[in-house]
Amino acid sequence: MNTEHRIVILGAGYTGMLTAVRLARRTRRLPVRITLVNPSDRFIERLRMHQIAAGQELADHRIPEMLDGTGVEFVRGWVTSVDPEARLVTVDGDRVLPYDELVYALGSATDTDKVPGVAEHAWTLNDPRTAHRFAGRLAAVAAQGGSVAVCGGGLTGIEAAAEIAERHPGLRVTLISTGEPGAMMGERARVYLHRALDRLAITRATGQSVTKVLPDAVELADGTLVPADLTLWTAGVRVSPLAARAGIETDERGLIVVDPTLKSVSHPAIRAIGDAAAVRQAWGTIHGTCQSGMPTAAYTADAIAKELRGKRVRPFRFGYFHQPVSLGRRDAVIQFTNADDTPRRFHLTGRAAALYKETVSSTPPMAFRLSKRMTVAVQLSRGGRSTRTKD
Ligand SMILES: Cc1cc2nc3c(=O)[nH]c(=O)nc-3n(C[C@H](O)[C@H](O)[C@H](O)COP(=O)(O)OP(=O)(O)OC[C@H]3O[C@@H](n4cnc5c(N)ncnc54)[C@H](O)[C@@H]3O)c2cc1C
């Protein structure tokens, strides 16, 4: 008979990685076996994907090395199905992993299906190899003084447009969005943001949705064609269909509906974290960010360890703290926020903000390393309770 408690973690993004290393340390004296499944053995720093797209080389973090010394087993493969009744996960269609508890951390990706032409003609930041190839094409287009359209005025679109314009001053860069870029920020931060976009000579096409992406242009709702040798698509999000397919309760977006301790409401042996989970708080529903995902991961590792020791677990609490937006490598704007992500009075700009943003981006790999040895605090907001708990 198997006496080990088998915990399988799906996805080694920001949240799956943190759960794995933190849980390994927290359960080091307990009979548990932790398995982490991910398609690539390279840890993808999604926060820096726009840097790859602009032509920068990033540090090469390998997951097996990051897990070194933790005892976590790494399975390289693509999860093809979950059977929550039999408590089985299938990897690459044939390898079956039984579990006692499952942590579902499959994240999200940019949606390419809703607008015609996106899947065929636009590039995304969904994986580093595509971003690398985009960077190669971008350099060639820049050499000829060509044009690029970045679709999506959210933080990712803004960061990508700024990074590209800074790196390739000869390119004509247009940021296309339905709403005003930076609309979620306070007025002063927004004014700073738009001055920075002007300085980088980024044209804005706002107030209309994209109806089609063509090989050499982007079509807007009023029929205007924005010429684009390359189109980068950052608008809209989709999640893996695996949870819904498995009969796990999901919301209208496909995110797993969880209770206050982040367990699936339909299948409590499954916990969902990060972008894949629909997490409700007193102030509303969390939207997918690393800022909110890391605390869900730390909380889940701590909650599993506590429950295995027969201890009580308190509900998950979180509040947002900031909206950090890089504007190339030398500039940024940080809007500080209330727990519900609405802007507070304070914001930070310029070099100090760029340094702040760089610190935010480099924190997760550092947190993984430190979490092998100590309990690391990963929650900034005073709107939520700290996830730091005593061993
Ligand atoms: C360019 C960019 C900039 C961003 N900047 C910020 C920022 O400044 N601040 C912030 O808070 N957030 C930012 N975000 C959002 C942030 O990256 C996400 O919220 C975060 O990555 C979510 O973490 P996660 O662990 O839930 O998912 P992910 O990091 O997406 O990890 C999911 C993992 O699951 C794996 N996976 C998926 N499907 C399967 C499968 N079927 N089988 C096996 N493995 C699978 C994936 O390969 C991946 O490794 C940014 C995103 C982008 C794209």
The ligand as an SDF file (V2000), in Angstrom:
LIG
                    3D

 53 58  0  0  0  0  0  0  0  0999 V2000
    4.8480   40.4960  -21.2310 C   0  0  0  0  0  0  0  0  0  0  0  0
    4.1300   40.2770  -19.9260 C   0  0  0  0  0  0  0  0  0  0  0  0
    4.3990   41.1270  -18.8680 C   0  0  0  0  0  0  0  0  0  0  0  0
    3.7830   40.9420  -17.6270 C   0  0  0  0  0  0  0  0  0  0  0  0
    4.0810   41.8040  -16.6180 N   0  0  0  0  0  0  0  0  0  0  0  0
    3.5200   41.6130  -15.4140 C   0  0  0  0  0  0  0  0  0  0  0  0
    3.8730   42.4750  -14.3170 C   0  0  0  0  0  0  0  0  0  0  0  0
    4.6510   43.4180  -14.4530 O   0  0  0  0  0  0  0  0  0  0  0  0
    3.3360   42.2190  -13.0990 N   0  0  0  0  0  0  0  0  0  0  0  0
    2.4700   41.1620  -12.9020 C   0  0  0  0  0  0  0  0  0  0  0  0
    2.0300   40.9730  -11.7610 O   0  0  0  0  0  0  0  0  0  0  0  0
    2.0900   40.3400  -13.9240 N   0  0  0  0  0  0  0  0  0  0  0  0
    2.6030   40.5340  -15.1600 C   0  0  0  0  0  0  0  0  0  0  0  0
    2.2590   39.7020  -16.2040 N   0  0  0  0  0  0  0  0  0  0  0  0
    1.2950   38.6010  -15.9490 C   0  0  0  0  0  0  0  0  0  0  0  0
    2.0290   37.3830  -15.3500 C   0  0  0  0  0  0  0  0  0  0  0  0
    3.0600   36.9810  -16.2220 O   0  0  0  0  0  0  0  0  0  0  0  0
    1.0580   36.2240  -15.1190 C   0  0  0  0  0  0  0  0  0  0  0  0
    0.0050   36.6710  -14.3050 O   0  0  0  0  0  0  0  0  0  0  0  0
    1.7960   35.0660  -14.4460 C   0  0  0  0  0  0  0  0  0  0  0  0
    2.7450   34.5150  -15.3320 O   0  0  0  0  0  0  0  0  0  0  0  0
    0.8190   33.9740  -13.9810 C   0  0  0  0  0  0  0  0  0  0  0  0
    1.5510   32.9350  -13.3780 O   0  0  0  0  0  0  0  0  0  0  0  0
    1.0220   31.4320  -13.4660 P   0  0  0  0  0  0  0  0  0  0  0  0
    1.9870   30.5920  -12.7260 O   0  0  0  0  0  0  0  0  0  0  0  0
   -0.4160   31.3860  -13.0860 O   0  0  0  0  0  0  0  0  0  0  0  0
    1.0600   31.0790  -15.0130 O   0  0  0  0  0  0  0  0  0  0  0  0
    2.2910   31.0120  -16.0230 P   0  0  0  0  0  0  0  0  0  0  0  0
    3.4300   31.8270  -15.5550 O   0  0  0  0  0  0  0  0  0  0  0  0
    1.6720   31.3050  -17.3470 O   0  0  0  0  0  0  0  0  0  0  0  0
    2.7300   29.4900  -15.9720 O   0  0  0  0  0  0  0  0  0  0  0  0
    1.9090   28.4480  -16.4360 C   0  0  0  0  0  0  0  0  0  0  0  0
    2.7770   27.2510  -16.7440 C   0  0  0  0  0  0  0  0  0  0  0  0
    1.9420   26.1440  -17.0770 O   0  0  0  0  0  0  0  0  0  0  0  0
    2.4770   25.5220  -18.2270 C   0  0  0  0  0  0  0  0  0  0  0  0
    1.3880   24.8340  -18.9250 N   0  0  0  0  0  0  0  0  0  0  0  0
    0.3190   25.3650  -19.5700 C   0  0  0  0  0  0  0  0  0  0  0  0
   -0.4490   24.3910  -20.0720 N   0  0  0  0  0  0  0  0  0  0  0  0
    0.1390   23.2230  -19.7510 C   0  0  0  0  0  0  0  0  0  0  0  0
   -0.1900   21.8470  -19.9770 C   0  0  0  0  0  0  0  0  0  0  0  0
   -1.3070   21.4730  -20.6380 N   0  0  0  0  0  0  0  0  0  0  0  0
    0.6500   20.9170  -19.4760 N   0  0  0  0  0  0  0  0  0  0  0  0
    1.7660   21.2540  -18.7670 C   0  0  0  0  0  0  0  0  0  0  0  0
    2.1040   22.5310  -18.5220 N   0  0  0  0  0  0  0  0  0  0  0  0
    1.3060   23.4950  -19.0290 C   0  0  0  0  0  0  0  0  0  0  0  0
    3.0690   26.6470  -19.0330 C   0  0  0  0  0  0  0  0  0  0  0  0
    4.0050   26.1520  -19.9820 O   0  0  0  0  0  0  0  0  0  0  0  0
    3.7130   27.4820  -17.9290 C   0  0  0  0  0  0  0  0  0  0  0  0
    5.0130   27.0430  -17.6390 O   0  0  0  0  0  0  0  0  0  0  0  0
    2.8490   39.8720  -17.4620 C   0  0  0  0  0  0  0  0  0  0  0  0
    2.5660   39.0020  -18.5350 C   0  0  0  0  0  0  0  0  0  0  0  0
    3.1810   39.2010  -19.7460 C   0  0  0  0  0  0  0  0  0  0  0  0
    2.8710   38.2340  -20.8950 C   0  0  0  0  0  0  0  0  0  0  0  0
  1  2  1  0
  2  3  1  0
  2 52  2  0
  3  4  2  0
  4  5  1  0
  4 50  1  0
  5  6  2  0
  6  7  1  0
  6 13  1  0
  7  8  2  0
  7  9  1  0
  9 10  1  0
 10 11  2  0
 10 12  1  0
 12 13  2  0
 13 14  1  0
 14 15  1  0
 14 50  1  0
 15 16  1  0
 16 17  1  0
 16 18  1  0
 18 19  1  0
 18 20  1  0
 20 21  1  0
 20 22  1  0
 22 23  1  0
 23 24  1  0
 24 25  2  0
 24 26  1  0
 24 27  1  0
 27 28  1  0
 28 29  2  0
 28 30  1  0
 28 31  1  0
 31 32  1  0
 32 33  1  0
 33 34  1  0
 33 48  1  0
 34 35  1  0
 35 36  1  0
 35 46  1  0
 36 37  1  0
 36 45  1  0
 37 38  2  0
 38 39  1  0
 39 40  1  0
 39 45  2  0
 40 41  1  0
 40 42  2  0
 42 43  1  0
 43 44  2  0
 44 45  1  0
 46 47  1  0
 46 48  1  0
 48 49  1  0
 50 51  2  0
 51 52  1  0
 52 53  1  0
M  END
$$$$
